[in-house]
Amino acid sequence: QVQLVESGGGLVQPGGSLRLSCAASGRIYSINAMGWYRQAPGKERELVADVTSGGSTYYADSVKGRFTISRDNAKNTVYLQMNSLKPEDTAVYYCKINARTTYLAAMDYWGKGTLVTVSS
């Protein structure tokens, strides 16, 4: 019903920047919240940032002031601009959206993840 394609991950040095993108496609009727999660090796998946359909944002304390989430409703796309990256930001980053499709009530959809490695 809904497909999410993430891009923008990679290897970056400490202090560097990356921009993640997540494009949603399929029989989408409306999208509510869009967000980014991450999972580091040996750790649980955690919420990094999300943005509501009205534009309200939430950030984990660990990324406040460094990461910015935004969305383009016309493109069904959510972005995560990551600046001043630290080695502890190394993780697989997953996109999640809560969307209503033509035939289904609102539910969560996940991307497959994109790896971000912060290392010198």
N, C-alpha and C positions, 0 to 999 in steps of 0.2 A: 504493500500500500504506500509506504513512505520510505524513501531512500535518503540517507545522509552521506555526503562525501566530504571528508575532511582533507585539508591540505595545509602546507606551510611549516610542517615540522622539520627538524634537522639538527645538525650539530652547530653550536654557537659557543663562543668564548664567554667567560664570565664578564658581566657588564654589557653584553651585546643585546640585540633585539631580534625578535621574530614576530611574525603576524600569522596567526592561524585563521583559517576560513572553514566554514561548514555550510554547504549548500544543500537544501532540502528539496526533494522533488517527489512527484507522485500525485495522487488524487487528494491534494490538500485543500481543505475548505477554509481553515483558519489555523493560525499558530498562536498559542498563548506564550508561555515562557520559553526562552531559549537559553541554554547555559553550557558551560564548560566544566568538566570534571577532570581529575587527574589521578593516576595511580602509579606510585613509585614502587620499585621492587621491594617485596616483603611488607608492603603497607596496604591499608584499605583505600578504596577509592574515595576521594574527597571532592566536595564542591569547591571550585575555584571562583567562579563568578556566574551570575545569571542576570537576565534582563527580561522584564515583563513586556506584554504587548503595549502597555502604556509608557514604557521607557524607563521604569524604575529599575535601578541596578542594585546588586548585592555583590560584595567582594569578601573573600576570606581575609582575615587579618594579615596573613602571611604575604599577600600580594597587593594590599592597598597601597596606592601611590605609585605602583610600578606597572600594573596591568590595567587595561581599559577594554571593556566589552562594549560592542555596538552591534546593531542589526540593521539590515536593509530589507524592509518588508516587501518591497517590490520584487526583490530577488530571492526571497525566502532564505536569506543568508545571515549567519551570525559570525562575528569576527572577535578575535582576542588579540589585542596588541600587547605584547610582552616586552617591557623595557627593563634595563638594569638586571638582567637575568643572573641568577645565582646557581651554583651547583645543586643546591637543594631543590631547585625547580625541575630537575631532571625527572621525567616521568612520561608515561603514555597519556596523552590528553584526548579525552572523549567529548564529543558534542552530544547534547541531549536536547530534544525539543518536546514540548507537549502540544500536540496538534490534533485537530479534528479533521477527519477525512470525509469524503462524500458519503461513505456508508457506515462509518464507525464514529462512536463518541470519542471525546478527547482522551488520548492516552500518550504515554511516553514512548519516544523512539530514540535509539542510540546509534551513534556512528561506530565504526570499527576501531577508531583510535589512530592517532599520529604521534610518533615518538619525538620528544624533545630532549636533547642531550646538551647539557651545559658543562663544558670542560675545556681546560686549556691544553 
